[in-house]
């Protein structure tokens, strides 16, 4: 199904403009960027190398934050802008706060937007787009006006001499808008600009506070993209830049000894934060996709030990990553474990798996997704035990989790895992159930999901629209 919004010539032109703005600004910066600062010029208190987890929120609360500037798009009534801002807090922001217990996108980002019109119009654009899609108002006149204004303001803010967090947040949010409403298979163009900014500003997954929250929104978008590519692409931002490790790994040894340090780092943080434990499995899933890419694109990965200069073989890298995935699954904190399980025999066609913590839903689906990716490239001598070594076992649990936990904040993250799971399931009752879940996701969240159902219809051997008409 073609999305009318993504085919809108005006939307396509604005996408190109945003892409140009981001790449021009980052390519023109030749010297290190200065201190992180607030939009009003005050220095941000967070440690750029990942020290202060408080980040932005340490700014003095007595400072006058000002009023929202709703005057820049006169063609959109102010009452509509207020409604879009209200909707942001209740709909798009919880999706971006998916693994963030401090809810930076709901609480901190609107506060920051009071001093940054660039950011304000980005969140209004995303919110307007989501409301337009949910109400089937496909013309998207308001969202395009707001999108255009945010890009115009962003262009005047770049290149930045100081690291204004509003710039990073704006770029990330505009990428979300493009991924939710644009051509999904053009994922790489949507996030290349974000990756350039994160690299230029030296932000990673342990930067602390708002910057850390914004960063982990980006890898979830990255993960959607690499899953779409099915082994033909890897992440835009190299995985070693996701963590505070300065030395880039060697191409063949990137899953070797250095990963012990990364695992220890995540373990320390996961003990204190279920959200960071959830971020850890996003990282592991991205590693699985990266290993698939290198297994198919780099034949030297299968070279003999003498030819590898001591680097780990593909089989060794696979086993190390598989063991780490199972370590994550077995050592999850109680907050990420299900509170109820019902076998598929009692409530077919999928098991019922209910979670009480918002981060548990998407993180457990990411675990099962990573296992499917891994098992489909499993070496012949790999060591796996129990039901964990059966791809369809993981597929049914992805579907069961999505069906059992219709949480709006998690719906968009389920689209790619559901597609991957659907490819493995052949019973008509399972296929109908997946179609119903994808239909609900698009209707309830405004995030495009039915295009993936079209892909599954072709894989399952149905005529276009046949399954859709059945649900």
C-alpha positions, -999 to +999 in steps of 0.1 A: +000+000+000+015+033-011+013+060+016-001+092+002+019+113+027+052+098+017+044+105-020+035+141-014+060+162-036+062+188-009+071+162+018+098+148-005+112+182-012+114+190+026+131+156+032+158+166+007+162+200+023+166+185+058+192+160+044+211+189+028+210+210+060+223+183+083+251+171+060+262+206+050+264+217+087+284+186+098+308+186+069+317+223+074+328+217+110+366+212+111+373+219+148+360+203+180+326+215+192+326+234+225+308+229+257+272+215+259+250+245+265+214+253+270+194+271+243+197+303+262+235+301+263+240+288+298+265+259+301+250+224+305+262+207+337+264+172+323+298+156+317+305+152+280+322+119+286+293+103+304+297+114+340+268+133+353+236+114+348+215+144+357+224+163+326+200+191+316+178+189+347+205+205+369+198+239+354+184+263+380+147+260+382+143+297+391+152+308+356+124+322+335+116+296+309+095+319+287+064+311+267+059+288+237+064+307+205+033+298+184+035+328+161+057+315+133+031+295+114+001+318+111-018+295+088-022+269+116-047+281+143-032+285+178-058+261+193-045+234+169-009+240+180-019+237+216-037+204+208-006+191+190+015+200+220-009+182+243-010+152+220+028+151+220+029+145+257+004+116+256+012+099+222+046+104+204+067+113+235+059+080+253+071+061+223+105+079+224+106+075+262+101+038+258+132+027+278+136+060+297+123+059+332+130+097+336+106+104+307+129+131+291+108+134+259+076+140+279+090+163+306+124+177+296+119+182+258+087+204+261+106+225+287+136+229+263+112+237+235+100+269+253+134+284+245+140+267+212+114+273+184+134+249+162+126+221+187+090+233+193+080+231+157+097+197+153+076+182+181+045+199+168+051+185+133+055+149+146+024+153+168+003+168+139+015+140+116+005+113+141-029+129+146-035+133+108-026+096+102-048+083+130-078+103+117-070+093+081-065+129+071-037+121+047-032+156+032-011+165+062-012+203+056-005+213+092+023+188+097+040+199+065+038+235+075+053+228+109+079+204+094+090+231+070+093+257+097+114+235+119+138+228+091+141+265+083+149+273+119+173+243+121+192+256+090+197+290+107+210+273+138+237+252+121+266+248+121+266+253+159+296+267+177+285+252+210+267+220+216+231+230+220+211+199+230+180+213+212+198+207+179+203+170+186+168+166+199+153+183+169+173+162+144+163+130+162+126+140+163+125+150+126+140+116+118+112+100+137+087+119+116+103+107+084+105+071+095+069+071+106+054+087+075+080+084+047+092+055+026+105+030+052+130+014+028+148+047+026+157+044+063+193+052+058+187+087+045+165+094+075+191+087+101+224+096+084+221+132+094+215+122+131+245+099+131+267+128+118+255+150+146+260+124+173+295+118+161+303+155+158+290+162+193+306+130+208+273+117+223+270+080+231+247+057+251+263+066+285+264+104+281+238+109+309+206+128+312+187+141+282+216+134+258+216+098+267+179+095+263+181+111+229+209+088+219+190+056+227+161+068+206+185+069+176+197+032+179+161+020+180+156+037+146+189+022+135+177-012+145+146-008+124+167+000+094+192-028+096+163-053+101+147-039+070+179-045+051+180-082+059+218-084+060+227-061+031+234-031+054+248-025+089+243+004+113+251+039+100+269+047+133+295+021+140+287+000+171+319+010+190+306+046+189+275+036+209+296+032+240+323+053+256+352+034+241+376+055+221+395+029+202+378+015+171+378-023+170+395-042+142+370-053+115+374-090+123+378-087+160+349-064+167+331-091+187+362-102+206+378-092+239+366-056+237+331-068+241+339-081+276+344-044+286+311-034+270+293-062+287+306-052+321+296-016+314+261-026+305+258-050+335+268-022+359+242+001+346+215-026+342+217-034+379+205+002+386+181+008+357+157-015+338+158+010+310+196+005+305+191-032+306+166-028+278+191-006+259+216-033+263+195-058+243+190-032+216+228-031+213+230-069+212+203-071+185+222-045+165+254-066+169+235-096+156+225-077+125+260-064+121+274-100+123+249-110+096+261-082+074+297-090+079+291-128+074+275-121+040+296-092+029+331-101+042+343-135+031+375-131+051+354-136+083+356-173+074+394-174+068+416-200+085+431-191+119+465-183+105+450-159+080+429-141+106+460-128+126+444-139+159+410-124+153+379-144+163+364-166+136+328-162+126+318-192+146+336-179+177+320-145+173+286-161+168+290-182+200+301-153+221+272-131+210+247-160+215+260-166+250+257-129+258+221-129+246+212-158+268+230-141+297+208-110+292+176-132+290+184-152+321+197-123+342+170-097+335+159-078+366+124-086+379+110-054+363+117-069+328+103-103+336+066-113+327+040-112+354+018-137+336+022-165+311-006-185+294+003-213+270-008-210+234-029-242+238-051-223+263-054-191+242-044-198+206-026-192+184+001-175+205+012-177+241+000-149+264+030-131+280+021-100+301+046-074+314+040-047+339+071-025+330+069-005+298+106-013+289+100-050+292+078-053+262+100-040+234+132-052+250+120-088+252+108-086+216+143-073+207+158-103+224+137-128+204+144-109+172+181-111+178+178-148+184+160-153+151+187-134+133+213-154+150+197-188+144+193-182+107+231-179+104+240-205+130+273-223+124+272-260+122+292-265+154+273-239+175+263-249+210+226-241+218+202-259+241+165-261+248+137-243+229+159-213+225+175-229+194+142-230+174+134-198+154+097-204+154+097-206+192+110-170+193+086-160+165+055-171+184+067-152+215+072-120+195+036-123+183+023-133+218+040-103+234+026-079+209-009-093+212-008-094+250+006-059+256-012-034+234+008-005+249+009+025+226+044+033+235+056+000+222+035-006+191+059+010+166+088-010+179+069-042+172+065-038+134+098-052+123+099-080+148+064-090+137+075-091+101+105-113+109+083-136+130+056-137+103+081-150+078+085-182+099+048-189+105+027-208+080-006-216+097-035-195+085-047-188+121-013-174+129-011-153+098-046-138+104-036-130+140-004-112+128-025-092+103-049-081+131-020-070+152-004-049+124-038-034+115-043-024+152-008-008+153-014+015+124-049+024+136-040+030+172-006+046+169-006+064+135+026+046+126+026+030+092+025-008+096+003-022+069+031-020+043+048-048+062+016-068+060+017-064+022+052-079+023+040-108+044+011-115+020+036-120-008+058-143+013+027-163+024+015-166-012-017-146-010-031-121-035-025-084-026-050-074+000-064-109+006-054-111+042-062-074+048-098-080+036-101-110+059-094-089+090 
